[in-house]
């Protein structure tokens, strides 16, 4: 059998383990690690949210890009997840990057908020 999805899992390239923000429990803003997206296209990000607690908690996650892993990051236009206020959520977004490195930034708000969450970044390998 042949087709575009024959080897789908092996054409998705999770660089650096894909986790910009590894699964964790956080109570304040989390700046993710840069993920090397060199040689990848059709990029997307996954936001996994477990237990959420606190009065009126909010989690706003956006993606940023940079030319180098330790460089200055800027927001990627349109690469923002819908605000999270409740437990047990999975969100996916597609995005177009123009720079090599991509990271997630999770801003947490509310009174004594707590979020169990993680963000993974993927892209399809370019086949030449």
Backbone atoms as SQL, in Angstrom:
CREATE TABLE atoms (id INTEGER PRIMARY KEY, chain TEXT, resi INTEGER, resn TEXT, atom TEXT, x REAL, y REAL, z REAL);
INSERT INTO atoms VALUES
  (1, 'A', 1, 'UNK', 'N', 0.850, -1.175, 0.000),
  (2, 'A', 1, 'UNK', 'CA', 0.000, 0.000, 0.000),
  (3, 'A', 1, 'UNK', 'C', 0.890, 1.230, 0.000),
  (4, 'A', 2, 'UNK', 'N', 0.607, 2.161, -0.854),
  (5, 'A', 2, 'UNK', 'CA', 1.372, 3.395, -0.861),
  (6, 'A', 2, 'UNK', 'C', 0.412, 4.564, -0.797),
  (7, 'A', 3, 'UNK', 'N', 0.927, 5.650, -0.328),
  (8, 'A', 3, 'UNK', 'CA', 0.107, 6.845, -0.224),
  (9, 'A', 3, 'UNK', 'C', 0.801, 7.873, 0.631),
  (10, 'A', 4, 'UNK', 'N', 0.192, 9.024, 0.695),
  (11, 'A', 4, 'UNK', 'CA', 0.812, 10.137, 1.399),
  (12, 'A', 4, 'UNK', 'C', 0.999, 9.858, 2.887),
  (13, 'A', 5, 'UNK', 'N', 0.109, 9.069, 3.487),
  (14, 'A', 5, 'UNK', 'CA', 0.195, 8.808, 4.925),
  (15, 'A', 5, 'UNK', 'C', 0.878, 7.487, 5.259),
  (16, 'A', 6, 'UNK', 'N', 1.485, 6.832, 4.281),
  (17, 'A', 6, 'UNK', 'CA', 2.105, 5.531, 4.504),
  (18, 'A', 6, 'UNK', 'C', 3.122, 5.569, 5.636),
  (19, 'A', 7, 'UNK', 'N', 3.939, 6.587, 5.672),
  (20, 'A', 7, 'UNK', 'CA', 4.968, 6.697, 6.700),
  (21, 'A', 7, 'UNK', 'C', 4.826, 8.019, 7.450),
  (22, 'A', 8, 'UNK', 'N', 3.593, 8.369, 7.791),
  (23, 'A', 8, 'UNK', 'CA', 3.288, 9.661, 8.379),
  (24, 'A', 8, 'UNK', 'C', 4.096, 9.940, 9.636),
  (25, 'A', 9, 'UNK', 'N', 4.185, 8.980, 10.549),
  (26, 'A', 9, 'UNK', 'CA', 4.880, 9.220, 11.810),
  (27, 'A', 9, 'UNK', 'C', 6.362, 9.488, 11.614),
  (28, 'A', 10, 'UNK', 'N', 6.964, 8.914, 10.578),
  (29, 'A', 10, 'UNK', 'CA', 8.386, 9.133, 10.336),
  (30, 'A', 10, 'UNK', 'C', 8.674, 10.376, 9.508),
  (31, 'A', 11, 'UNK', 'N', 7.648, 10.954, 8.890),
  (32, 'A', 11, 'UNK', 'CA', 7.868, 12.207, 8.176),
  (33, 'A', 11, 'UNK', 'C', 7.617, 13.411, 9.064),
  (34, 'A', 12, 'UNK', 'N', 6.973, 13.188, 10.203),
  (35, 'A', 12, 'UNK', 'CA', 6.842, 14.259, 11.181),
  (36, 'A', 12, 'UNK', 'C', 8.116, 14.301, 11.997),
  (37, 'A', 13, 'UNK', 'N', 8.701, 15.466, 12.064),
  (38, 'A', 13, 'UNK', 'CA', 10.001, 15.584, 12.699),
  (39, 'A', 13, 'UNK', 'C', 9.917, 16.398, 13.975),
  (40, 'A', 14, 'UNK', 'N', 9.887, 15.728, 15.112),
  (41, 'A', 14, 'UNK', 'CA', 9.903, 16.465, 16.367),
  (42, 'A', 14, 'UNK', 'C', 11.345, 16.743, 16.790),
  (43, 'A', 15, 'UNK', 'N', 11.866, 17.871, 16.375),
  (44, 'A', 15, 'UNK', 'CA', 13.243, 18.224, 16.749),
  (45, 'A', 15, 'UNK', 'C', 13.323, 18.480, 18.242),
  (46, 'A', 16, 'UNK', 'N', 14.483, 18.246, 18.822),
  (47, 'A', 16, 'UNK', 'CA', 14.703, 18.459, 20.261),
  (48, 'A', 16, 'UNK', 'C', 13.655, 17.747, 21.099),
  (49, 'A', 17, 'UNK', 'N', 13.175, 16.614, 20.623),
  (50, 'A', 17, 'UNK', 'CA', 12.132, 15.919, 21.361),
  (51, 'A', 17, 'UNK', 'C', 10.770, 16.554, 21.184),
  (52, 'A', 18, 'UNK', 'N', 10.679, 17.620, 20.428),
  (53, 'A', 18, 'UNK', 'CA', 9.445, 18.353, 20.098),
  (54, 'A', 18, 'UNK', 'C', 8.903, 19.188, 21.247),
  (55, 'A', 19, 'UNK', 'N', 9.271, 18.896, 22.470),
  (56, 'A', 19, 'UNK', 'CA', 8.690, 19.622, 23.590),
  (57, 'A', 19, 'UNK', 'C', 9.359, 20.982, 23.778),
  (58, 'A', 20, 'UNK', 'N', 8.642, 22.019, 23.404),
  (59, 'A', 20, 'UNK', 'CA', 9.114, 23.356, 23.725),
  (60, 'A', 20, 'UNK', 'C', 8.871, 23.580, 25.218),
  (61, 'A', 21, 'UNK', 'N', 7.684, 23.189, 25.666),
  (62, 'A', 21, 'UNK', 'CA', 7.363, 23.205, 27.095),
  (63, 'A', 21, 'UNK', 'C', 7.043, 21.762, 27.476),
  (64, 'A', 22, 'UNK', 'N', 7.971, 21.082, 28.169),
  (65, 'A', 22, 'UNK', 'CA', 7.688, 19.707, 28.586),
  (66, 'A', 22, 'UNK', 'C', 6.507, 19.675, 29.556),
  (67, 'A', 23, 'UNK', 'N', 5.786, 18.554, 29.635),
  (68, 'A', 23, 'UNK', 'CA', 4.670, 18.461, 30.564),
  (69, 'A', 23, 'UNK', 'C', 5.113, 18.824, 31.983),
  (70, 'A', 24, 'UNK', 'N', 4.351, 19.710, 32.607),
  (71, 'A', 24, 'UNK', 'CA', 4.694, 20.208, 33.939),
  (72, 'A', 24, 'UNK', 'C', 3.488, 20.870, 34.569),
  (73, 'A', 25, 'UNK', 'N', 3.586, 21.132, 35.864),
  (74, 'A', 25, 'UNK', 'CA', 2.583, 21.929, 36.560),
  (75, 'A', 25, 'UNK', 'C', 3.210, 23.292, 36.788),
  (76, 'A', 26, 'UNK', 'N', 2.528, 24.340, 36.342),
  (77, 'A', 26, 'UNK', 'CA', 3.069, 25.690, 36.437),
  (78, 'A', 26, 'UNK', 'C', 2.053, 26.629, 37.078),
  (79, 'A', 27, 'UNK', 'N', 2.570, 27.609, 37.804),
  (80, 'A', 27, 'UNK', 'CA', 1.724, 28.607, 38.454),
  (81, 'A', 27, 'UNK', 'C', 2.033, 30.027, 37.975),
  (82, 'A', 28, 'UNK', 'N', 3.014, 30.146, 37.083),
  (83, 'A', 28, 'UNK', 'CA', 3.357, 31.447, 36.511),
  (84, 'A', 28, 'UNK', 'C', 3.851, 31.226, 35.078),
  (85, 'A', 29, 'UNK', 'N', 4.108, 32.302, 34.372),
  (86, 'A', 29, 'UNK', 'CA', 4.492, 32.252, 32.965),
  (87, 'A', 29, 'UNK', 'C', 5.655, 31.299, 32.717),
  (88, 'A', 30, 'UNK', 'N', 5.555, 30.516, 31.624),
  (89, 'A', 30, 'UNK', 'CA', 6.580, 29.555, 31.245),
  (90, 'A', 30, 'UNK', 'C', 7.081, 29.898, 29.843),
  (91, 'A', 31, 'UNK', 'N', 8.392, 30.093, 29.724),
  (92, 'A', 31, 'UNK', 'CA', 9.014, 30.313, 28.428),
  (93, 'A', 31, 'UNK', 'C', 9.629, 29.004, 27.978),
  (94, 'A', 32, 'UNK', 'N', 9.162, 28.485, 26.857),
  (95, 'A', 32, 'UNK', 'CA', 9.626, 27.197, 26.359),
  (96, 'A', 32, 'UNK', 'C', 11.001, 27.271, 25.725),
  (97, 'A', 33, 'UNK', 'N', 11.570, 26.105, 25.503),
  (98, 'A', 33, 'UNK', 'CA', 12.860, 25.985, 24.816),
  (99, 'A', 33, 'UNK', 'C', 12.630, 26.100, 23.312),
  (100, 'A', 34, 'UNK', 'N', 13.639, 26.564, 22.608),
  (101, 'A', 34, 'UNK', 'CA', 13.561, 26.640, 21.161),
  (102, 'A', 34, 'UNK', 'C', 13.604, 25.252, 20.549),
  (103, 'A', 35, 'UNK', 'N', 12.787, 25.028, 19.523),
  (104, 'A', 35, 'UNK', 'CA', 12.752, 23.774, 18.782),
  (105, 'A', 35, 'UNK', 'C', 13.289, 24.062, 17.381),
  (106, 'A', 36, 'UNK', 'N', 14.280, 23.300, 16.959),
  (107, 'A', 36, 'UNK', 'CA', 14.904, 23.495, 15.654),
  (108, 'A', 36, 'UNK', 'C', 13.981, 22.965, 14.566),
  (109, 'A', 37, 'UNK', 'N', 13.442, 23.848, 13.739),
  (110, 'A', 37, 'UNK', 'CA', 12.510, 23.471, 12.681),
  (111, 'A', 37, 'UNK', 'C', 13.168, 23.506, 11.306),
  (112, 'A', 38, 'UNK', 'N', 14.500, 23.507, 11.263),
  (113, 'A', 38, 'UNK', 'CA', 15.212, 23.528, 9.990),
  (114, 'A', 38, 'UNK', 'C', 14.834, 22.312, 9.155),
  (115, 'A', 39, 'UNK', 'N', 14.524, 22.513, 7.898),
  (116, 'A', 39, 'UNK', 'CA', 14.170, 21.414, 7.003),
  (117, 'A', 39, 'UNK', 'C', 12.758, 20.900, 7.180),
  (118, 'A', 40, 'UNK', 'N', 11.915, 21.641, 7.861),
  (119, 'A', 40, 'UNK', 'CA', 10.546, 21.214, 8.114),
  (120, 'A', 40, 'UNK', 'C', 9.559, 22.230, 7.545),
  (121, 'A', 41, 'UNK', 'N', 8.405, 21.746, 7.143),
  (122, 'A', 41, 'UNK', 'CA', 7.335, 22.614, 6.664),
  (123, 'A', 41, 'UNK', 'C', 6.019, 22.053, 7.194),
  (124, 'A', 42, 'UNK', 'N', 4.923, 22.657, 6.844),
  (125, 'A', 42, 'UNK', 'CA', 3.615, 22.234, 7.357),
  (126, 'A', 42, 'UNK', 'C', 3.680, 22.044, 8.872),
  (127, 'A', 43, 'UNK', 'N', 4.132, 23.079, 9.554),
  (128, 'A', 43, 'UNK', 'CA', 4.335, 22.994, 11.004),
  (129, 'A', 43, 'UNK', 'C', 3.014, 23.105, 11.766),
  (130, 'A', 44, 'UNK', 'N', 2.979, 22.423, 12.904),
  (131, 'A', 44, 'UNK', 'CA', 1.849, 22.559, 13.810),
  (132, 'A', 44, 'UNK', 'C', 2.326, 22.376, 15.245),
  (133, 'A', 45, 'UNK', 'N', 1.516, 22.842, 16.178),
  (134, 'A', 45, 'UNK', 'CA', 1.837, 22.726, 17.601),
  (135, 'A', 45, 'UNK', 'C', 0.649, 22.122, 18.325),
  (136, 'A', 46, 'UNK', 'N', 0.960, 21.359, 19.378),
  (137, 'A', 46, 'UNK', 'CA', -0.047, 20.718, 20.218),
  (138, 'A', 46, 'UNK', 'C', 0.068, 21.283, 21.626),
  (139, 'A', 47, 'UNK', 'N', -1.054, 21.681, 22.179),
  (140, 'A', 47, 'UNK', 'CA', -1.137, 22.124, 23.568),
  (141, 'A', 47, 'UNK', 'C', -1.979, 21.106, 24.313),
  (142, 'A', 48, 'UNK', 'N', -1.354, 20.427, 25.283),
  (143, 'A', 48, 'UNK', 'CA', -2.044, 19.447, 26.115),
  (144, 'A', 48, 'UNK', 'C', -2.220, 20.046, 27.504),
  (145, 'A', 49, 'UNK', 'N', -3.448, 20.053, 28.002),
  (146, 'A', 49, 'UNK', 'CA', -3.731, 20.602, 29.325),
  (147, 'A', 49, 'UNK', 'C', -4.389, 19.526, 30.171),
  (148, 'A', 50, 'UNK', 'N', -3.853, 19.336, 31.375),
  (149, 'A', 50, 'UNK', 'CA', -4.423, 18.393, 32.334),
  (150, 'A', 50, 'UNK', 'C', -5.273, 19.155, 33.337),
  (151, 'A', 51, 'UNK', 'N', -4.930, 19.010, 34.605),
  (152, 'A', 51, 'UNK', 'CA', -5.701, 19.621, 35.673),
  (153, 'A', 51, 'UNK', 'C', -5.419, 21.114, 35.787),
  (154, 'A', 52, 'UNK', 'N', -6.495, 21.886, 35.919),
  (155, 'A', 52, 'UNK', 'CA', -6.423, 23.338, 36.099),
  (156, 'A', 52, 'UNK', 'C', -7.103, 23.660, 37.419),
  (157, 'A', 53, 'UNK', 'N', -6.496, 24.557, 38.202),
  (158, 'A', 53, 'UNK', 'CA', -7.128, 24.952, 39.461),
  (159, 'A', 53, 'UNK', 'C', -6.897, 26.434, 39.735),
  (160, 'A', 54, 'UNK', 'N', -7.671, 26.943, 40.681),
  (161, 'A', 54, 'UNK', 'CA', -7.590, 28.350, 41.076),
  (162, 'A', 54, 'UNK', 'C', -8.826, 29.103, 40.614),
  (163, 'A', 55, 'UNK', 'N', -9.133, 30.193, 41.318),
  (164, 'A', 55, 'UNK', 'CA', -10.269, 31.015, 40.899),
  (165, 'A', 55, 'UNK', 'C', -9.949, 31.751, 39.585),
  (166, 'A', 56, 'UNK', 'N', -10.775, 31.587, 38.592),
  (167, 'A', 56, 'UNK', 'CA', -10.640, 32.265, 37.296),
  (168, 'A', 56, 'UNK', 'C', -9.245, 32.140, 36.673),
  (169, 'A', 57, 'UNK', 'N', -8.699, 30.901, 36.555),
  (170, 'A', 57, 'UNK', 'CA', -7.372, 30.736, 35.965),
  (171, 'A', 57, 'UNK', 'C', -7.416, 30.939, 34.448),
  (172, 'A', 58, 'UNK', 'N', -6.350, 31.479, 33.887),
  (173, 'A', 58, 'UNK', 'CA', -6.244, 31.641, 32.432),
  (174, 'A', 58, 'UNK', 'C', -4.851, 31.208, 31.976),
  (175, 'A', 59, 'UNK', 'N', -4.818, 30.598, 30.801),
  (176, 'A', 59, 'UNK', 'CA', -3.559, 30.211, 30.162),
  (177, 'A', 59, 'UNK', 'C', -3.624, 30.680, 28.719),
  (178, 'A', 60, 'UNK', 'N', -2.701, 31.561, 28.343),
  (179, 'A', 60, 'UNK', 'CA', -2.590, 32.057, 26.975),
  (180, 'A', 60, 'UNK', 'C', -1.258, 31.583, 26.421),
  (181, 'A', 61, 'UNK', 'N', -1.307, 30.806, 25.329),
  (182, 'A', 61, 'UNK', 'CA', -0.094, 30.242, 24.745),
  (183, 'A', 61, 'UNK', 'C', 0.058, 30.752, 23.312),
  (184, 'A', 62, 'UNK', 'N', 1.255, 31.246, 23.012),
  (185, 'A', 62, 'UNK', 'CA', 1.563, 31.688, 21.654),
  (186, 'A', 62, 'UNK', 'C', 2.922, 31.134, 21.254),
  (187, 'A', 63, 'UNK', 'N', 3.173, 31.145, 19.942),
  (188, 'A', 63, 'UNK', 'CA', 4.448, 30.676, 19.419),
  (189, 'A', 63, 'UNK', 'C', 5.280, 31.863, 18.968),
  (190, 'A', 64, 'UNK', 'N', 6.590, 31.720, 19.153),
  (191, 'A', 64, 'UNK', 'CA', 7.541, 32.751, 18.764),
  (192, 'A', 64, 'UNK', 'C', 8.660, 32.112, 17.956),
  (193, 'A', 65, 'UNK', 'N', 9.389, 32.926, 17.176),
  (194, 'A', 65, 'UNK', 'CA', 10.464, 32.409, 16.339),
  (195, 'A', 65, 'UNK', 'C', 11.713, 33.266, 16.429),
  (196, 'A', 66, 'UNK', 'N', 12.854, 32.633, 16.090),
  (197, 'A', 66, 'UNK', 'CA', 14.147, 33.308, 16.130),
  (198, 'A', 66, 'UNK', 'C', 15.088, 32.657, 15.120),
  (199, 'A', 67, 'UNK', 'N', 16.108, 33.394, 14.700),
  (200, 'A', 67, 'UNK', 'CA', 17.119, 32.845, 13.793),
  (201, 'A', 67, 'UNK', 'C', 18.044, 31.859, 14.497),
  (202, 'A', 68, 'UNK', 'N', 18.241, 32.045, 15.815),
  (203, 'A', 68, 'UNK', 'CA', 19.124, 31.176, 16.594),
  (204, 'A', 68, 'UNK', 'C', 18.407, 30.734, 17.863),
  (205, 'A', 69, 'UNK', 'N', 18.844, 29.622, 18.442),
  (206, 'A', 69, 'UNK', 'CA', 18.148, 29.094, 19.623),
  (207, 'A', 69, 'UNK', 'C', 18.192, 30.051, 20.810),
  (208, 'A', 70, 'UNK', 'N', 19.279, 30.773, 20.966),
  (209, 'A', 70, 'UNK', 'CA', 19.394, 31.698, 22.089),
  (210, 'A', 70, 'UNK', 'C', 19.182, 33.140, 21.703),
  (211, 'A', 71, 'UNK', 'N', 18.644, 33.372, 20.503),
  (212, 'A', 71, 'UNK', 'CA', 18.472, 34.729, 19.995),
  (213, 'A', 71, 'UNK', 'C', 17.232, 35.413, 20.525),
  (214, 'A', 72, 'UNK', 'N', 16.906, 36.518, 19.895),
  (215, 'A', 72, 'UNK', 'CA', 15.719, 37.278, 20.246),
  (216, 'A', 72, 'UNK', 'C', 14.517, 36.671, 19.518),
  (217, 'A', 73, 'UNK', 'N', 13.483, 36.342, 20.275),
  (218, 'A', 73, 'UNK', 'CA', 12.282, 35.722, 19.709),
  (219, 'A', 73, 'UNK', 'C', 11.200, 36.782, 19.498),
  (220, 'A', 74, 'UNK', 'N', 10.453, 36.617, 18.406),
  (221, 'A', 74, 'UNK', 'CA', 9.321, 37.489, 18.093),
  (222, 'A', 74, 'UNK', 'C', 8.094, 36.619, 17.847),
  (223, 'A', 75, 'UNK', 'N', 6.918, 37.169, 18.120),
  (224, 'A', 75, 'UNK', 'CA', 5.674, 36.432, 17.927),
  (225, 'A', 75, 'UNK', 'C', 5.490, 36.043, 16.464),
  (226, 'A', 76, 'UNK', 'N', 4.933, 34.854, 16.235),
  (227, 'A', 76, 'UNK', 'CA', 4.558, 34.409, 14.895),
  (228, 'A', 76, 'UNK', 'C', 3.102, 34.825, 14.683),
  (229, 'A', 77, 'UNK', 'N', 2.857, 35.602, 13.670),
  (230, 'A', 77, 'UNK', 'CA', 1.512, 36.092, 13.385),
  (231, 'A', 77, 'UNK', 'C', 0.530, 34.933, 13.247),
  (232, 'A', 78, 'UNK', 'N', -0.568, 35.013, 14.003),
  (233, 'A', 78, 'UNK', 'CA', -1.615, 33.998, 13.923),
  (234, 'A', 78, 'UNK', 'C', -1.338, 32.714, 14.670),
  (235, 'A', 79, 'UNK', 'N', -0.193, 32.605, 15.336),
  (236, 'A', 79, 'UNK', 'CA', 0.170, 31.362, 16.027),
  (237, 'A', 79, 'UNK', 'C', -0.135, 31.472, 17.521),
  (238, 'A', 80, 'UNK', 'N', -1.415, 31.600, 17.823),
  (239, 'A', 80, 'UNK', 'CA', -1.876, 31.742, 19.205),
  (240, 'A', 80, 'UNK', 'C', -3.018, 30.761, 19.448),
  (241, 'A', 81, 'UNK', 'N', -2.932, 30.025, 20.536),
  (242, 'A', 81, 'UNK', 'CA', -3.996, 29.100, 20.921),
  (243, 'A', 81, 'UNK', 'C', -5.155, 29.878, 21.549),
  (244, 'A', 82, 'UNK', 'N', -6.348, 29.293, 21.496),
  (245, 'A', 82, 'UNK', 'CA', -7.498, 29.847, 22.200),
  (246, 'A', 82, 'UNK', 'C', -7.207, 29.767, 23.692),
  (247, 'A', 83, 'UNK', 'N', -7.575, 30.805, 24.426),
  (248, 'A', 83, 'UNK', 'CA', -7.311, 30.856, 25.872),
  (249, 'A', 83, 'UNK', 'C', -7.926, 29.643, 26.578),
  (250, 'A', 84, 'UNK', 'N', -7.151, 29.078, 27.501),
  (251, 'A', 84, 'UNK', 'CA', -7.578, 27.914, 28.279),
  (252, 'A', 84, 'UNK', 'C', -7.985, 28.364, 29.684),
  (253, 'A', 85, 'UNK', 'N', -9.164, 27.896, 30.143),
  (254, 'A', 85, 'UNK', 'CA', -9.644, 28.228, 31.485),
  (255, 'A', 85, 'UNK', 'C', -10.135, 26.993, 32.237),
  (256, 'A', 86, 'UNK', 'N', -10.060, 25.813, 31.600),
  (257, 'A', 86, 'UNK', 'CA', -10.599, 24.602, 32.213),
  (258, 'A', 86, 'UNK', 'C', -9.673, 23.412, 31.972),
  (259, 'A', 87, 'UNK', 'N', -9.881, 22.357, 32.746),
  (260, 'A', 87, 'UNK', 'CA', -9.064, 21.150, 32.676),
  (261, 'A', 87, 'UNK', 'C', -9.335, 20.308, 31.436),
  (262, 'A', 88, 'UNK', 'N', -8.387, 19.412, 31.156),
  (263, 'A', 88, 'UNK', 'CA', -8.520, 18.359, 30.146),
  (264, 'A', 88, 'UNK', 'C', -8.826, 18.885, 28.747),
  (265, 'A', 89, 'UNK', 'N', -7.881, 19.621, 28.213),
  (266, 'A', 89, 'UNK', 'CA', -8.034, 20.189, 26.869),
  (267, 'A', 89, 'UNK', 'C', -6.878, 19.756, 25.980),
  (268, 'A', 90, 'UNK', 'N', -7.152, 19.605, 24.705),
  (269, 'A', 90, 'UNK', 'CA', -6.141, 19.370, 23.684),
  (270, 'A', 90, 'UNK', 'C', -6.442, 20.335, 22.553),
  (271, 'A', 91, 'UNK', 'N', -5.456, 21.139, 22.187),
  (272, 'A', 91, 'UNK', 'CA', -5.625, 22.093, 21.095),
  (273, 'A', 91, 'UNK', 'C', -4.484, 21.944, 20.112),
  (274, 'A', 92, 'UNK', 'N', -4.787, 22.126, 18.833),
  (275, 'A', 92, 'UNK', 'CA', -3.794, 22.081, 17.767),
  (276, 'A', 92, 'UNK', 'C', -3.902, 23.355, 16.941),
  (277, 'A', 93, 'UNK', 'N', -2.739, 23.887, 16.525),
  (278, 'A', 93, 'UNK', 'CA', -2.743, 24.997, 15.578),
  (279, 'A', 93, 'UNK', 'C', -1.684, 24.747, 14.509),
  (280, 'A', 94, 'UNK', 'N', -1.981, 25.164, 13.301),
  (281, 'A', 94, 'UNK', 'CA', -0.999, 25.189, 12.224),
  (282, 'A', 94, 'UNK', 'C', -0.360, 26.565, 12.240),
  (283, 'A', 95, 'UNK', 'N', 0.879, 26.635, 11.789),
  (284, 'A', 95, 'UNK', 'CA', 1.524, 27.950, 11.714),
  (285, 'A', 95, 'UNK', 'C', 2.564, 27.952, 10.608),
  (286, 'A', 96, 'UNK', 'N', 2.859, 29.142, 10.131),
  (287, 'A', 96, 'UNK', 'CA', 3.911, 29.336, 9.136),
  (288, 'A', 96, 'UNK', 'C', 5.029, 30.115, 9.809),
  (289, 'A', 97, 'UNK', 'N', 6.201, 29.555, 9.744),
  (290, 'A', 97, 'UNK', 'CA', 7.368, 30.197, 10.344),
  (291, 'A', 97, 'UNK', 'C', 8.252, 30.755, 9.243),
  (292, 'A', 98, 'UNK', 'N', 9.056, 31.751, 9.604),
  (293, 'A', 98, 'UNK', 'CA', 10.017, 32.291, 8.643),
  (294, 'A', 98, 'UNK', 'C', 11.442, 32.182, 9.176),
  (295, 'A', 99, 'UNK', 'N', 11.571, 31.702, 10.404),
  (296, 'A', 99, 'UNK', 'CA', 12.885, 31.550, 11.026),
  (297, 'A', 99, 'UNK', 'C', 13.065, 30.112, 11.494),
  (298, 'A', 100, 'UNK', 'N', 14.294, 29.744, 11.780),
  (299, 'A', 100, 'UNK', 'CA', 14.645, 28.351, 12.081),
  (300, 'A', 100, 'UNK', 'C', 14.098, 27.843, 13.419),
  (301, 'A', 101, 'UNK', 'N', 14.149, 28.640, 14.442),
  (302, 'A', 101, 'UNK', 'CA', 13.821, 28.204, 15.799),
  (303, 'A', 101, 'UNK', 'C', 12.438, 28.690, 16.217),
  (304, 'A', 102, 'UNK', 'N', 11.666, 27.803, 16.865),
  (305, 'A', 102, 'UNK', 'CA', 10.324, 28.125, 17.339),
  (306, 'A', 102, 'UNK', 'C', 10.208, 27.695, 18.800),
  (307, 'A', 103, 'UNK', 'N', 9.548, 28.529, 19.593),
  (308, 'A', 103, 'UNK', 'CA', 9.292, 28.185, 20.993),
  (309, 'A', 103, 'UNK', 'C', 7.877, 28.600, 21.365),
  (310, 'A', 104, 'UNK', 'N', 7.393, 28.043, 22.462),
  (311, 'A', 104, 'UNK', 'CA', 6.091, 28.404, 23.005),
  (312, 'A', 104, 'UNK', 'C', 6.284, 29.291, 24.227),
  (313, 'A', 105, 'UNK', 'N', 5.324, 30.178, 24.434),
  (314, 'A', 105, 'UNK', 'CA', 5.305, 31.028, 25.618),
  (315, 'A', 105, 'UNK', 'C', 3.925, 30.903, 26.230),
  (316, 'A', 106, 'UNK', 'N', 3.862, 30.402, 27.470),
  (317, 'A', 106, 'UNK', 'CA', 2.592, 30.221, 28.163),
  (318, 'A', 106, 'UNK', 'C', 2.449, 31.235, 29.273),
  (319, 'A', 107, 'UNK', 'N', 1.497, 32.151, 29.140),
  (320, 'A', 107, 'UNK', 'CA', 1.256, 33.187, 30.149),
  (321, 'A', 107, 'UNK', 'C', 0.075, 32.776, 31.009),
  (322, 'A', 108, 'UNK', 'N', 0.329, 32.667, 32.304),
  (323, 'A', 108, 'UNK', 'CA', -0.682, 32.201, 33.252),
  (324, 'A', 108, 'UNK', 'C', -1.180, 33.380, 34.080),
  (325, 'A', 109, 'UNK', 'N', -2.507, 33.458, 34.230),
  (326, 'A', 109, 'UNK', 'CA', -3.108, 34.533, 35.018),
  (327, 'A', 109, 'UNK', 'C', -4.185, 34.001, 35.946),
  (328, 'A', 110, 'UNK', 'N', -4.684, 34.870, 36.809),
  (329, 'A', 110, 'UNK', 'CA', -5.723, 34.507, 37.763),
  (330, 'A', 110, 'UNK', 'C', -5.173, 34.540, 39.182),
  (331, 'A', 111, 'UNK', 'N', -6.043, 34.269, 40.140),
  (332, 'A', 111, 'UNK', 'CA', -5.653, 34.245, 41.549),
  (333, 'A', 111, 'UNK', 'C', -5.230, 32.823, 41.910),
  (334, 'A', 112, 'UNK', 'N', -3.988, 32.628, 42.285),
  (335, 'A', 112, 'UNK', 'CA', -3.438, 31.320, 42.641),
  (336, 'A', 112, 'UNK', 'C', -3.715, 30.248, 41.582),
  (337, 'A', 113, 'UNK', 'N', -3.413, 30.531, 40.302),
  (338, 'A', 113, 'UNK', 'CA', -3.691, 29.557, 39.246),
  (339, 'A', 113, 'UNK', 'C', -2.666, 28.434, 39.226),
  (340, 'A', 114, 'UNK', 'N', -3.085, 27.290, 38.705),
  (341, 'A', 114, 'UNK', 'CA', -2.190, 26.156, 38.498),
  (342, 'A', 114, 'UNK', 'C', -2.646, 25.423, 37.245),
  (343, 'A', 115, 'UNK', 'N', -1.691, 25.176, 36.334),
  (344, 'A', 115, 'UNK', 'CA', -1.980, 24.470, 35.085),
  (345, 'A', 115, 'UNK', 'C', -0.998, 23.335, 34.897),
  (346, 'A', 116, 'UNK', 'N', -1.509, 22.140, 34.645),
  (347, 'A', 116, 'UNK', 'CA', -0.674, 21.025, 34.192),
  (348, 'A', 116, 'UNK', 'C', -0.759, 21.073, 32.670),
  (349, 'A', 117, 'UNK', 'N', 0.363, 21.382, 31.999),
  (350, 'A', 117, 'UNK', 'CA', 0.314, 21.502, 30.550),
  (351, 'A', 117, 'UNK', 'C', 1.679, 21.282, 29.913),
  (352, 'A', 118, 'UNK', 'N', 1.658, 21.109, 28.596),
  (353, 'A', 118, 'UNK', 'CA', 2.868, 20.979, 27.803),
  (354, 'A', 118, 'UNK', 'C', 2.568, 21.380, 26.369),
  (355, 'A', 119, 'UNK', 'N', 3.614, 21.803, 25.650),
  (356, 'A', 119, 'UNK', 'CA', 3.457, 22.202, 24.247),
  (357, 'A', 119, 'UNK', 'C', 4.514, 21.490, 23.412),
  (358, 'A', 120, 'UNK', 'N', 4.068, 20.797, 22.362),
  (359, 'A', 120, 'UNK', 'CA', 4.965, 20.115, 21.429),
  (360, 'A', 120, 'UNK', 'C', 4.847, 20.779, 20.061),
  (361, 'A', 121, 'UNK', 'N', 5.973, 20.877, 19.364),
  (362, 'A', 121, 'UNK', 'CA', 6.039, 21.502, 18.047),
  (363, 'A', 121, 'UNK', 'C', 6.526, 20.472, 17.037),
  (364, 'A', 122, 'UNK', 'N', 5.830, 20.383, 15.910),
  (365, 'A', 122, 'UNK', 'CA', 6.161, 19.405, 14.875),
  (366, 'A', 122, 'UNK', 'C', 6.211, 20.073, 13.511),
  (367, 'A', 123, 'UNK', 'N', 6.878, 19.415, 12.589),
  (368, 'A', 123, 'UNK', 'CA', 6.876, 19.839, 11.196),
  (369, 'A', 123, 'UNK', 'C', 7.157, 18.644, 10.312),
  (370, 'A', 124, 'UNK', 'N', 6.678, 18.695, 9.106),
  (371, 'A', 124, 'UNK', 'CA', 6.903, 17.601, 8.165),
  (372, 'A', 124, 'UNK', 'C', 8.276, 17.788, 7.525),
  (373, 'A', 125, 'UNK', 'N', 9.055, 16.708, 7.475),
  (374, 'A', 125, 'UNK', 'CA', 10.376, 16.767, 6.863),
  (375, 'A', 125, 'UNK', 'C', 10.275, 17.065, 5.384),
  (376, 'A', 126, 'UNK', 'N', 11.147, 17.896, 4.913),
  (377, 'A', 126, 'UNK', 'CA', 11.218, 18.160, 3.467),
  (378, 'A', 126, 'UNK', 'C', 11.905, 16.959, 2.811),
  (379, 'A', 127, 'UNK', 'N', 11.310, 16.459, 1.751),
  (380, 'A', 127, 'UNK', 'CA', 11.883, 15.354, 0.997),
  (381, 'A', 127, 'UNK', 'C', 12.305, 15.932, -0.345),
  (382, 'A', 128, 'UNK', 'N', 13.603, 15.840, -0.613),
  (383, 'A', 128, 'UNK', 'CA', 14.139, 16.446, -1.841),
  (384, 'A', 128, 'UNK', 'C', 14.345, 15.418, -2.923);
